[in-house]
Amino acid sequence: MVKPEKFVQIVKFKEALKKGKETEKEILSLIQSKYPDAFIIDGYKKEYDIYIPEIRKSVEVKQDYKSEYTGNYVIEVFMFGKPSGLLSSTADFWVFSDGKKYTWTTRDIIKDKILLENYKIANFIGKGDVESKKAYLVPKKAIEDTSLMIKYIGKLNKNCDMCGKYSTFTYKDDKSTMKSLFPEVNWEEQFVCEGCARRESGKKSWEKVKRKAGSLL
C-alpha cells in the first residue's frame, strides 16, 4: 500500500509534469511561427525538450513559477545520484518560464555565471519530486541580465522607458560607457522596446547589437 505522504508526492509530481508539458507546447507554438517543422521530443529526454530541424538547434524548457516568490531559478545538476539538468543537457538554448515571461539563454552563459559568482550547490526535495536533488539557486536577475532575449507573455508589466509603448520584447540600455565618461551623473537603467533599441543602435550596428536568440522568433 502506498503511504499517504508518498501518494501526495506522486500527485504533485504529475501536476508539475502536466504544467511543464503545457509550457513546452507554448514555447513550441512560438518557435513554429517561424520554423513549422519544430517538434517536442516524445517521452523523457535529458538532453533537450524541443528540436528545430530547419536550423538544427535544440531547446531545453524550464518552468519555475516559484521563482516569482523566491527570486531564484533552480538550476538542477544532480538527481537520483546521476548528472541531470545543466550537466546532462546538450540543448543549444535554455528557456525559463516564470509565468510572466520567457527568458532565453544558453548553458554556457549559465555555467559562466555560476563560476564567476561562485554560487553554492543546495540539496533539497523540490515540489513534486520524490527524492532530493542537487541544484544551484541562481538569482533571476543574474539570468535575465545575461540573457539572449526576454519575451513577455502578453504585454509588458511596464512601458518602454523611451517611447512609453508596450512591447513583447525588451532590451536593457547599457549605461556603462556613459557612467565611465560622466560619473557625476546618476545614470538610471532603462528597458526599451525593440523599435527604440533598433533606432538608438542605428541600422549599421543593429545586426551586431540585437539579441541572437531573437532570430528564432
C-alpha positions as CSV (number, residue, x, y, z in Angstrom):
1,M,0.0,0.0,0.0
2,V,1.2,3.5,-0.9
3,K,1.8,5.7,2.1
4,P,-0.3,8.9,2.3
5,E,2.7,11.2,2.1
6,K,4.1,9.2,-0.8
7,F,0.8,9.5,-2.6
8,V,0.7,13.3,-2.2
9,Q,4.2,13.5,-3.7
10,I,3.1,11.4,-6.7
11,V,0.1,13.7,-7.3
12,K,2.3,16.8,-7.0
13,F,4.8,15.3,-9.5
14,K,2.1,14.5,-12.0
15,E,0.7,18.1,-11.6
16,A,4.2,19.6,-12.1
17,L,4.8,17.4,-15.1
18,K,1.5,18.4,-16.7
19,K,2.2,22.1,-16.3
20,G,5.7,21.6,-17.7
21,K,4.3,20.0,-20.8
22,E,1.9,22.9,-21.2
23,T,4.8,25.3,-21.1
24,E,6.7,23.2,-23.7
25,K,3.7,23.5,-26.0
26,E,3.6,27.3,-25.6
27,I,7.3,27.6,-26.4
28,L,6.9,25.2,-29.4
29,S,4.0,27.3,-30.7
30,L,6.2,30.5,-30.7
31,I,9.0,28.7,-32.5
32,Q,6.7,27.1,-35.1
33,S,5.5,30.6,-36.1
34,K,8.9,30.8,-37.9
35,Y,10.0,27.1,-38.0
36,P,6.9,25.0,-38.6
37,D,8.8,21.7,-38.5
38,A,9.9,22.2,-34.9
39,F,8.6,19.4,-32.6
40,I,8.6,18.3,-29.0
41,I,10.6,15.2,-28.1
42,D,8.3,12.4,-27.0
43,G,8.9,10.8,-23.7
44,Y,11.7,11.8,-21.3
45,K,14.9,13.0,-22.9
46,K,17.6,14.5,-20.6
47,E,19.4,16.3,-23.5
48,Y,16.6,18.6,-24.6
49,D,12.8,19.1,-25.0
50,I,12.3,20.7,-28.4
51,Y,14.2,20.2,-31.7
52,I,14.2,22.6,-34.7
53,P,15.3,20.7,-37.8
54,E,15.3,23.7,-40.1
55,I,18.3,25.2,-38.2
56,R,19.4,22.0,-36.4
57,K,19.0,23.6,-32.9
58,S,17.6,22.2,-29.7
59,V,15.8,23.9,-26.8
60,E,15.5,23.0,-23.1
61,V,12.4,24.4,-21.4
62,K,12.5,25.1,-17.6
63,Q,9.3,26.1,-15.8
64,D,9.8,27.8,-12.4
65,Y,6.7,29.7,-11.3
66,K,8.0,29.6,-7.7
67,S,10.9,31.9,-8.8
68,E,8.4,34.8,-8.6
69,Y,8.4,34.4,-4.8
70,T,12.0,33.1,-4.2
71,G,13.8,35.4,-6.6
72,N,15.9,32.4,-7.8
73,Y,15.9,30.0,-10.7
74,V,16.6,26.4,-9.7
75,I,19.5,25.0,-11.9
76,E,19.5,21.3,-11.3
77,V,22.8,19.4,-11.7
78,F,22.2,16.0,-9.9
79,M,19.2,13.8,-9.4
80,F,19.0,10.2,-8.3
81,G,22.7,10.3,-7.9
82,K,23.3,11.0,-11.5
83,P,24.1,14.1,-13.6
84,S,21.0,15.9,-14.7
85,G,19.8,19.4,-15.8
86,L,22.8,21.6,-16.5
87,L,25.2,18.7,-16.6
88,S,23.2,16.4,-18.8
89,S,21.5,18.8,-21.2
90,T,23.0,19.4,-24.7
91,A,20.4,22.0,-25.7
92,D,21.6,25.0,-27.8
93,F,19.1,27.2,-26.0
94,W,17.5,27.2,-22.5
95,V,14.2,28.9,-21.9
96,F,13.0,29.8,-18.4
97,S,9.3,30.5,-17.8
98,D,8.2,32.2,-14.6
99,G,4.6,32.5,-15.8
100,K,5.1,36.1,-16.9
101,K,7.9,35.9,-19.4
102,Y,10.2,33.6,-21.3
103,T,13.9,34.2,-20.7
104,W,16.2,32.8,-23.4
105,T,19.8,31.9,-22.6
106,T,22.4,29.1,-23.1
107,R,24.1,26.5,-20.9
108,D,27.5,28.2,-21.4
109,I,26.1,31.5,-20.2
110,I,24.6,29.9,-17.1
111,K,27.8,27.9,-16.3
112,D,30.0,31.0,-16.7
113,K,27.7,33.0,-14.3
114,I,27.8,30.2,-11.7
115,L,31.6,30.0,-11.8
116,L,32.0,33.8,-11.8
117,E,29.7,34.4,-8.8
118,N,30.8,31.2,-7.1
119,Y,27.2,30.1,-6.3
120,K,26.9,27.1,-3.9
121,I,25.1,23.9,-4.5
122,A,21.9,23.3,-2.4
123,N,20.3,19.9,-1.5
124,F,16.5,19.8,-1.3
125,I,13.4,17.9,-2.4
126,G,11.5,20.0,-5.0
127,K,7.8,20.2,-5.3
128,G,6.6,17.0,-7.0
129,D,9.9,15.2,-6.5
130,V,10.2,12.0,-4.5
131,E,14.0,12.3,-3.9
132,S,16.4,15.1,-3.1
133,K,18.3,16.9,-5.8
134,K,21.4,19.0,-6.0
135,A,21.0,22.4,-7.7
136,Y,22.2,25.9,-7.8
137,L,19.8,28.6,-6.7
138,V,20.7,31.4,-9.2
139,P,19.1,34.8,-8.8
140,K,16.7,35.5,-11.6
141,K,18.3,38.9,-12.2
142,A,21.6,37.2,-12.9
143,I,19.9,35.0,-15.6
144,E,17.9,37.9,-17.1
145,D,20.8,40.3,-17.1
146,T,22.9,37.9,-19.2
147,S,20.1,36.5,-21.3
148,L,19.9,36.5,-25.1
149,M,16.3,37.6,-25.1
150,I,13.3,38.1,-22.8
151,K,9.9,37.6,-24.4
152,Y,7.0,38.7,-22.2
153,I,3.8,36.6,-22.1
154,G,1.2,39.1,-23.3
155,K,2.1,42.7,-22.5
156,L,5.0,44.0,-20.5
157,N,4.3,44.8,-16.9
158,K,5.7,48.2,-17.6
159,N,6.1,50.6,-20.6
160,C,9.2,51.2,-22.7
161,D,11.2,53.8,-20.9
162,M,11.8,55.8,-24.2
163,C,8.5,55.8,-26.1
164,G,6.1,54.7,-23.4
165,K,4.6,51.9,-25.5
166,Y,4.1,48.3,-24.6
167,S,6.2,45.6,-26.3
168,T,6.7,41.8,-26.2
169,F,10.4,42.3,-26.5
170,T,12.6,44.3,-24.1
171,Y,16.3,45.4,-24.3
172,K,18.4,46.7,-21.4
173,D,20.0,50.0,-22.3
174,D,23.6,49.6,-21.2
175,K,24.8,52.8,-19.4
176,S,28.3,51.6,-18.5
177,T,30.0,53.8,-21.1
178,M,28.1,56.9,-20.1
179,K,28.9,56.2,-16.4
180,S,32.6,56.0,-17.1
181,L,32.5,59.3,-19.1
182,F,30.2,61.2,-16.7
183,P,30.5,59.6,-13.3
184,E,29.0,62.6,-11.6
185,V,25.6,61.9,-13.4
186,N,23.2,59.5,-11.8
187,W,22.5,57.3,-14.8
188,E,19.5,55.0,-14.4
189,E,19.0,51.7,-16.1
190,Q,16.4,51.8,-18.9
191,F,14.4,49.0,-20.6
192,V,13.3,49.8,-24.1
193,C,11.2,48.1,-26.7
194,E,12.7,46.6,-29.9
195,G,11.8,49.6,-32.0
196,C,13.6,52.1,-29.8
197,A,16.6,49.8,-29.4
198,R,16.9,49.5,-33.2
199,R,16.6,53.3,-33.7
200,E,19.2,54.1,-31.0
201,S,21.6,51.5,-32.3
202,G,21.4,52.6,-35.9
203,K,20.9,50.4,-39.0
204,K,24.5,49.6,-39.5
205,S,25.2,48.2,-36.0
206,W,21.7,46.7,-35.3
207,E,22.7,43.2,-36.6
208,K,25.5,43.1,-34.1
209,V,23.5,44.6,-31.2
210,K,20.2,42.7,-31.4
211,R,19.9,39.6,-29.2
212,K,21.0,36.5,-31.1
213,A,18.1,34.3,-29.9
214,G,15.7,36.9,-31.4
215,S,16.2,35.3,-34.8
216,L,14.3,32.2,-33.5
217,L,11.1,34.2,-33.0
